[in-house]
C-alpha cells in the first residue's frame, strides 16, 4: 500500500506541485506552468479535449493520460513524462469556418489565440423565474485577458489582420470607461503593438487628468496613449472621422496604424461570435446537463456580438431565438447596423429575421438607474454572479422585467444568457453602490476580546496588543 501510494503521489506531483526533479525539468521546458486538477475534473477535462474541435494541441499519450486520470502507474513501467499539452496562448493559428458557415465569403483564414476558451456554461438559479424556465449562463466574462469579456473573441481576428498588414500600432475609440478600449490596449501590448485610445468624456472633464478608476487604471498601467474628446465633439465628428484623423497624424510620423471600430464591431470582428456558436454547439453536444437552448440573451452595445450569435444560431443546427438588449441607440439603429454587418459577412437577409433587438438603455448609455443596480445586487446575493453596470447588468434587468410582464412567453424555455464581461466598470459606480451594500449590514467589529487575553481591572501592560488600555480600568478595546 505504501509503495502504491508513493507512486500515486509521484504521478500527481507532475501536475500539482511540480517539485520532483523530473517535473522541474518538464516545467523548465514549457512556456507556461500547469494547474492542479482533481481526478474527477481531470477526467472531464481530458474528455473535453478529445471532443473539442477547437483544440489544436497534441493530446496526451495513453500512458500520460492514464497517469493523469487515475494517479497510478505500473511499477514496471518507466517514470512517465506527464504531458497535458502546451499552451497556444498568443500563437497565430489557421482558421477554418464551421461547416455550416462555409458559404459565407469572405471568411477569415487566421486568428490569434488570446482568450481562455471555451468559456464555461452553468445553471443560473435566479429567483422568481417563470414556471419551468431554466436560466443558464455563458461565462464570457471569464475569457481572460484582464477581464476583457466578449471583446477577446473579436480581437483574435482583428489583430491577426493588423499583424498581417504589418501594422505597428492600433487605434480604437469608445467611452472613457470603455471595456473594448481597455481590452484592445491589453491585446495590442500582448502582440507588440502600441495602443492609441480616443476616449469620450464630459465637457467639464476633457481637459483634466482622467484618473485611474476602473478601465483607466489598466490602460494607463500598460502605457496606452490616450486622447480625450467631449461627447459633443464625438457626435459632431463621428467615430470614423476621429479615428482617421489620428491615423493620418500617426502616419505622418512614420507609424503604421490599424484602426479598429467602436466595440470591434465590423464584419471581421463579428466572426468571433459566429465561432462562439460552434463552441456552444460543442458544449451542448458534450452532454453536460444542458443539451438544448431555446433563447440566447445578450447585451448589445455596438452590434458585432449580436450579429455573430444571430447568424451562427440561424445557420447552425441550434436555431435559438437571439434577444439583443440594446444599451445605447435604438432597436431600429441596431437592425440597420446589423443588416450591414451581415451583408459584409456574405449573408443576404434582413436582421429582423435573425435577432430580436430590444431597448434596455434606461436613462442613457453608461448611466445606471437605481433599479438596475438593485437588480445587479439582488442577483449577486442570490447566485454569486456579478454583472457589470453598463452592459450585462442592464440587459439582465430588462430581461427580468420582460419575464415579469409576460411570464407565459418564457415558461418552459431554456435561456442562455451571455455574460459579456465589464466588471471593472463597477468601480465607476461606487457612489451609487455604496448605500446598497451598506444597507446589507454585513460589516461589524470583530469581538477580539474573546480571543486575546485582555488585562483585568487593576492590571496594566504596556506591551499588550490592545489599544486604549487605561490603568485600573482593564482593556478598553471593546
N, C-alpha and C positions, 0 to 999 in steps of 0.2 A: 504494500500500500504506500509506504514511504517513497519507494522508488518511482511508482506511477505518479504520485503527487509531484515529485521533483520534476519529472518530465512534463507534466501539465503546466507547472509554473514556468518552466523554460520556454514552452511553446507560447504562452501568453506574454512573457516578458518582452518579446519582439514587438508586440502590438501596443502594450500599455506603457510600462516604464522605460523600455529600451535601455536597460542598464548592462546587459551581458556584453562581452567583448564582440561576439558575432553581431549582435544587434547594434552596437556602437558603430561598427564598420558599415553596416547597412544604412544607418542613419546618415553617416557622412557621405554616402554615395547618392543620396536622394536630395532633391531640391526642397522638399517640404517634409515636416515631421508627420507622424500618424496619430490619430485619435484613438484612445482605448474604447473598445466596444464590448458590451456584454455578449454572451454566446447567443441568446435568442435574437437580439438585434442584429448581430453579425450574420446569422443565417439569413435574416430578411434582407440585409444589405447585399449579400452575395447573390441572392435570388434576384434582387432588383437589378444588379449589374448584368446578370445573364440575360434578363428580359428587357433591358433598357436600350432601345435602338439609338439613343443619342450618345451613348457612352462609347468612346472610340479607343479607350486604353486596352492593352492586352490583359485578358483575365488571368487570375491566379492559376498556377499549376495545380494538378489534382492533389499533390502532396500538401502544398501550401494551403489550399482551400480546406482540406480535411483538418489540418492543424488549427486553422483559424476558427473553423466551425465547431470543433469538438474539444480543442485544447489538449488533444492526445496524439501520440505518435508511437510507432512500433519501436521497441528497444533496439531492434536490429537495423533500423533504417538510419541513414546519416542525418546529422543535425540539419534541419531544413532551413533554407533561406526564405523567410516569410516575405511574400510579395503581394501586396494588395493594390498594385497599380500605381504608377507615378502620376503626380498632379499635372494636368494640362493647363493650369491657370496661366493666363496671359499668352497662350500659344495661338497662332493663326491656324485655322482649320478650314479644310474644304467643306463646302456646304452644298447639300442637295435638297431640294424641296420635297416635302412629303408627296407620296404618290398621288394623293387626291388634289394636289396643287400643281401638278406638272404642267397643266395647260396655261398657267399664268406666265406672262412674259412682259418685261424682263424679270428674271429672278436672280437673286444674288448667288455667287459661287464660292464665297468665303466669308468667314466671320472670326472675330477674336473670342476666346473663352475668357469672359470677365466675371460671370455670375456663378454662384454656388447652386447649381441646378442639378436635378429638378428640385423645385421648392415643394415643401410638404403640403398635403391636403389632410385636414382633420375635421371631425364633427365640431360644431359650434353651437352649444346649447344655450342660446339666448332665451331668456324667459318671455312668455307671452306671445309666442308664435301662433299662427292659425292652426287649427286641428290638422294633425297629420303632416304638417310642414316640417321638413328637415333642413336645417341650415348647416352648410359646410363652408369651410374657408380655405382658399388657396393662398398660402403664405408667401406671396412675393415680397412682402416686407423683409423676408429673411434671405433675399437673393444675394446678399453680401455687398462688398464694395462700399463700406461706410454707410450702411442703411439706405442704399440707393433705390430700393423698391423696383417698380416697373421700368425705370429708366435703363437698367442694366441690359435688358433684352434688346432694346433699340440700339444702344451704343455698341453692342457687339458687332452689328452690321455697319453702322455709320462710321465707326473708327477704322474698320477694315478698309473701307473705301478711302478714308483720309490718308491712311498709310500707303495704300496702293497708288495714290496720286502724288506721293512724295511730299506731302504737306509736313510742315514743322510746327504748326500751332493750330489751335482750334478756337473758333468764336461761337458763342451762343448767347441767348438772351432770355430774360424772364423777370419775375418779380424779385424783390430784394430778399425774400425767403424762398426762392425757387429751389425745389428739390432737384429738378432737372439740371440746373446750372451747377449745383454742388456735385451731382453725380458725374456730369461731363468733366468738370475740373479734375476730379479724382481719377477717372478713367484715362483722361489725357495724360496725366502725370505717370500713371502706370505704364503707359506706352511711349513715354519720352516726348510727348507733345506739350507745348506751352499753352495753358488755358487763358483765354481772354473772355471776360464776362461783362455783358451790358445789363445792369440791374435797374429795374424800375422802382422808384420810391416816391415819397411825398415831396411836394414842392418845398416845404419848410425844412426838409432834411437833406435835400440833394447836394448841398454844399458842405455838409458836415461829415465827419467820420461815421460810417455806418455801424460801427460797433462789432461785437463778437457774439451776438445772440444767434443760437440755432445754426442754420446752414452757413452763415457768415464765418463762424469760428473755423469750420473745416476748410472753407475756401481760402481763408487768409493764412491758415497754418501751412497749407501746401503751396502758397505763393501765387495764387491766381491773380491775374491783373484785372482789376475791377474798374469799370466806368459807370457812373450813375446818370440816369435821366429821370425827369419827372413823369408822372402819369400822363400829364397833358402833352408833353413832348412825344411820348411813346404813341399816343393816339394820333397826334397830328402827322408824325412822320411814318409810322408803321414799323413793325419789327424788321421787315425785309430791308427797307432803306437804311435803317440804323446799322444792321449787320453789314451791308455792302459798304457803308461809309467807313467803318472800322477796317474792313478787309482792304479797301483801297489805301488807307493810311499805312497799314502794315506792309502791303506790297511795295509801297514807296520806300520802305526801309529795308527792302530785300527779303522780307519774310514770305512764306508760302502758306497762307491760312486756308483752313477748311471751315465753312460756315454750316452750322447745324441749326435748323429752325427751332422755334419755340416748342419745348416738350419733346424734341427729336421726332416730331410727327410729320414726316414725309413718307412717301411710298416705301423707301428702303427701310426706314426705322420701323414701319408697321409690320414688316416681315418678322420682327422679334415676337410679336404676339400671334401671328399666324403659326409660327413654330411652337409657341406655347400651347396651342390647341393639340398639336401632336404629342406634346409632353403630357397633357391632361389625359388624352386618349390612352396612352401607355399606362398611366396610373390607374385609370378605371379598369383597364384590362387585367391588371395585376391581381384583382380580386380582393383587395384590402378594403373591406367594408363598403365603400361607395362604388357602385357599378354603373350608375346612370345619373345623368344630370338633366333636369328639365329647364332650369334657368341659370344663366350666368349674369351676375350683377357686378358692376364696377363704377368707380368714379371716372368722369370724363372731363379732362381739362384742356386737351389740345387735339384729341380725336384719333391719334395713332393707335393707342391701345384698343379702343373700341373698334376701329376698322379691322385690325388684325384678328381680334377674337370673333367678330361678327362674320368675317369672310371665312375664317377657319372653321367655325361651327357649321356654316352653311355648306361648305364644300366637303367636309369630312362626314363621317357617319354619326357625329354627335347630335347635330340638329337641335341644339339647345336654343332657347329664346334668350337673346342678349339684351340686357337692360343697361343703358348708359346714362347715369345720373350726372348731368352737366353741372359743374361748379362755377361756371362763368358763361357768358354769352347766352344763347337761347337754343332750344331744340332745333329751330329752323336753321340756325347757323351751322350746327353740327351735322345735320342731314346734308347740307350743301357741301361742307368741307369734307366729310367722309365720302360723299359721292366722288369728289375729285381724287381722293386717295385711292379708292377702289379702281377708278379708271387708270390711274398711273401704275397700279399693280397688275393691270391686264384683265380686270373683270368688268364686264358690261352689265349693269343692272342698278336700279335705284337703291340707295342706302335704306330707305324706309322698309324694304322687303327683308333686310337682314338684321336691323337693330331698332330697338325702341328707345329713342332719346327722350329723356325726361328732365324737368327743371329741378335742380337742387341747390341753386346758387345762394338762396337765402337773402341776407341783407346785401351782400356784394362778394366778389371774389376775395378770398382770404380774410373776410370779416366774419367772425363767429358770433352767432346768436346764443343767448344763454341756454335755450332749449337744446341746441345742437351739442354744446359741451356737456350738458346734463345727460344726454343720451350716451355720449362717449364715456362718461364716468360710470353710468349705470351698467353698461356692457363690460367695462373693465372690472368692476366689482364682481360681476356675476361669472365672468369667464376668464379673466386674466389677460385678455387680448386688448391692447391699446390701439385705438385709431388715431390717425393724425387729424388736425382740426380743419385742414384746407380741402382735402380730397375725400379719403375714405370715410372720415367722420361725418361729413355732410351727406355722402351717398347713403351710408347706413341709416342715418336719421330719417332721410326721405323714404327709404325703402320700408322702414318700420312704420312710418306714417301711412304709406300706401297699404301695407298689410292690415293696419288697424281700420282704415277706411273701407277696404274691400276684402275682408278675410276669405270669402268664398273663392276668389280668384287664385288664392295661394294654398288652399287646402290640399294636402296630399302631394305637394310639389317638393322636389329635391332641388334646393337652391345652392349654387356655388358662388360665394362672394369672393371676389379677387381683391385682396388687401394689397394696395399698390404702394405702401410704404409712406415715408414722410414724417417719421416720428420726431425728427429734430425740430419740426415746425411747432411742436408743443411749447418749446421754450419761449416762443414769441407770444404765447397766450397766458403767461404766468399770472398776470394781474387778474384775469378773468377766472382762472382755475383756482387761485388761492382760496376764495371763500368756499368753493365746492369741497375741496379736500380738507380744509379746516373744519367744515361742518360735520365731517365724519367722526371727529373727536378721538382719533386713533393715536394721538401723541400725548404722553404723560411722563411724569418724573419717575425714574426707577427708584424703588424703595431700598436704597443702598444700605440703610441702617440695619436691614435684616441680613446683610451679608458681611459687613465689616464689624469687627469687634470694637464698638464705639465706647469711649470713656463714659463712666458713670459720673453723677454729680459729685463734686469734691475732688475729682481727678483732673489732671492737666498733662497733656503730652504734646510737645511742640512738633514731634515727628509724625503725629497721626495724619493719615491721608485726608481725613475730613477737613473741610474748610469751615470757618466760623465757630471754632471751639472757644467757648468762654469759660474762664476759671470758675469753678464751683457750680456750673450750670450744665456740665456734660456736653455731649455732641449736639451741635445746633444744625446739622446738615438736613434734618427732617423738618 
